[in-house]
Amino acid sequence: MALWWGEAKTDTTLVITNGMVIDGTGRPPLPKATVVISKGMIAQVGKAGDIKAPAGARVIDVRGGTILPGFVNAHVHYAYHGDNLKAWAQGGVTTVRDLSLIGDVKTILGLRDSDLKRPEYARIVSAGPMMTKPNGYGQLFVTSVEDAVKKVNQLIDDGVDLIKFSMEDGYAGTSGLPKFNEAEIHAIVSAARQRGVRVSAHITQGRYLKAVVNAGVDDVAHITYDFAPDDVVLEMIERGIIWVPTFTVYRNFGASLDVAVENLSFFVENGGKVALGNDYGGGPGHFELGIPHFEITMMKRAGMTPMQIIVACTRHAAEVCGRDNILGTLEPGKVGDLFVVRSNPLENPNALKDIQWVVKEGTIIRRP
C-alpha cells in the first residue's frame, strides 16, 4: 500500500472505471461501471461504455474491483486526533460522527473547520458535550426545562452539528444515576428542532426507549442490551428513528450480546433503519479504526443482508449525520468519497478488508 496525499487533487477530474458499483442506495449493483469525479464532486455514474473520460482526466482502472461510497462511522469518540482521522480514512471510513465533545466547544470545533480539515483525514460531524442531569451520565449538566432550551441554543450557536443527551441509569457497577424527566427531554428535542438540528439519544436499557421515542429523537445511539418492548420498537420504526447498534462497546464491557442481536433482528425485520457505529473509545478494550468489522459481523448475525449492511454503513449513516444530501451514496451531485475493494462484498463481507483505493473529495489518499 502506498499513501499519496493530494494525488489527483479536487481541481482534477478523476475517472474510476472497470469496476462494479454498489452505490449505497440499496439498488442492485452496476457491473462494468465508471464513476467520474470533477472538482471533488461526483459528476457521472454509469456503464463504462456509456461514459467517455474527459480530456485531461486521471483514469484509474480498478480491474473488476468493487467501488463503494466512503463509509460513515456514526458513533465515535476521540475524533479530534489526526492519527485517528487518518486511520479511519485509510480504512475507507471517510466521515465520523463524534458524539461527546470534551473541552471548550468553540476551540475544538474550530479545529474541525481548520487544522483537521485535510484530504487525508476523515471529516468530522460533531455533537457537543453530552447533556445530562447534574451528576448524571454526560458532561453538560442541565437543571431545568428553561436551562435545557438555553444550553441547546448555546451549543448550536457555538457550531455543533447535532445535540446528544443521555438517559443512562448506570454502567460498570454504578446505578441510579440522575436522568431527565419527560418535560426536559421534550424541551431538548423541541429546541433543537426549531433550529433545524438533529438529536441523538444515548440509552442502553429498554425501559428508557419509550421516553426518547415519544420525544421524537432522530436516532438512538445504542441498541439496548436488554429487552426492547416490541410496541415501542414498532413506533420507533414508524417515526423513522434510526438505530446505531454499537455492539463493540457492549462486548468490551463483557455484556452478553444475545438480546441485543434479537432486538436488532426484530427492528430490521419490521423495516427499521440501521446505521453503522462502534462507539470507538467509549469504554475499555479494543475498538477498530477504519471499518469496524465486528459491527458488520453482528449485523449479519442479526439477519441483515450484505446489501442492508452496506446501506447501514453509507446512506443511513450519512442520514444520521444529517449529511445524506451530500454523502453516503455514489450519485451525481454528492461529494466524491469512495473506496475500492478487490472483490464483491455482497458475496463475502470479508472483501471489505481488502481495500485497494480510497478517494476523499476527489483526492486519492490510498492506492495499491
Buried (B, 14 or more C-beta within 10 A) or exposed (E): EEEEEEBBBBEBBBBBBBBBBBBBBBEEBBBEBBBBBBEBBBBBBBEBEEBEBEEEBBBBEBEEBBBBBBBBBBBBBBBBEEEBBBBBBBBBBBBBBBBBBBEEBEEBBBBBEEEBEBBBBBBBBBBBBBBBBEEBBBBBBBEEBEBBBBBBBEBBEBBBBBBBBBBBBEBEEEEEBEBBEEEBBBBBBBBBBEEEBBBBBBBBBBBBBBBBBBBBBBBBBBBBBEBBBEEBBBBBBEEEBBBBBBBBBBBBBEBEBEBBBBBBBBBBEEEBBBBBBBBBBBBEEEBBBBBBBBBBBBBBBBEBEBBBBBBBBBBBBBBBBBBBEBBBBBBEEBBBBBBBBBBBBBEEBEBBBBBBBBBBBBBBBBBE
